[in-house]
């Protein structure tokens, strides 16, 4: 179908050009080819050709009686008027909605994020985004990076805040780098290591009991320990972040805290920064499906993510 055709053939009816209908309504409104041509910025002959084409498409009968001065709608023309007006109104509505999407005035945004991004990065981004685009309908999901990428691929999310933790196949996505995170070892506030000056080697805690969200370190923050040459002993499997802090405060072990969550640590827990061995512990990205257009609202949200990430120490 050509770009001009908006009304598809149905039950034997021809396809009608939106240009024909626009010209038809102008002529019907003014009762004159000459005035309609002046309004449209066309020549009178061009208007006449459009009306003739419309009449031919509808079976050849006249839509206007040609009078010595101006024109008058025939019965067929009067029948066509409400349908042409409805088509013009529908097209105007489409243009208005598309303009709103382009400007992120309306529409929807579906995004996901891993848990610790919700501590500061996501709330700050959402606050800025809602202030700028209050009429965009936002839905959020929380999950681990691999699950978020699956949701992204399936088309259930427009954008996902993910990290390099979990060894997910990030190379198959378009990645927008947000920040690099360092890690901290969380210990009880009275732990002897709190007197340590500067970053600590993760290997100093090789013999400690560890608190983790998984019994296996692979695919978690404890991957950093494996890279340092030791396999941490996971004494307690605790999924919820605030509960992990409770275990640490009680002296039941230590845990790793990413920089994004460092600002929400309780006062009876101390954080020791882990020495970055040549590279940050993990990178944080906004991921989109490669080759898939980013909706305008998602592009605006990405801008807000970058601003919020730049403001996080």
RAHU-V541052 format. One line per field, one symbol per residue. ss: DSSP state (@ for helix, = for strand, . for the rest). burial: I if it has 9 or more other ideal C-beta (glycine too) atoms within 8 Angstrom, else O. A space follows every 50 residues. Layout:
BEGIN
ss = ???
burial = ???
END
This chain:
BEGIN
ss = ....===........==@@@@@@@@@@@@@..@@@@@@@@...@@@@@@@ @@@@@@@......===....===.@@@@@@@@@@@@@@@@@@@@@@@@@@ @@.....======.@@@@..@@@@@@@@@@@@....======..@@@@@@ @@@.....=====......@@@=========.======...@@@@....= .@@@@...====..........@@@@@.....=====...@@@@@@@@@. ...=====@@@@@@....======.......========......@@@@@ @@@@@@@@@@@..
burial = OOOOIIIOOOOOOOIIIIOIIIIIIIIIOIIIIOIIIOOIOOOIOIIIOI IOIIIOIIOOOIIIOOOOOOIOIIOIIOOIIOOIIOIIOOIOOOOOIOII IOOIIOIIIIIIIIOIIIIIIIIIIIOIIIOIIOOIOIOIIOIOIOOIIO IIOOOOIIIIIIIIIIOIOIOOIOOIOIIOIIIIIIIIIOOOIIOOOOOI OIOOIIOIIIIIOIOOIOIIIIIIIIOIOOOIOIOIOIOOOOIIIOIIIO OIIIIIIIIIIIOOIOOOIIIIIIOIOOOOIIIIIIIIOOOOOIIIIIII IIOIIIIIIOOIO
END
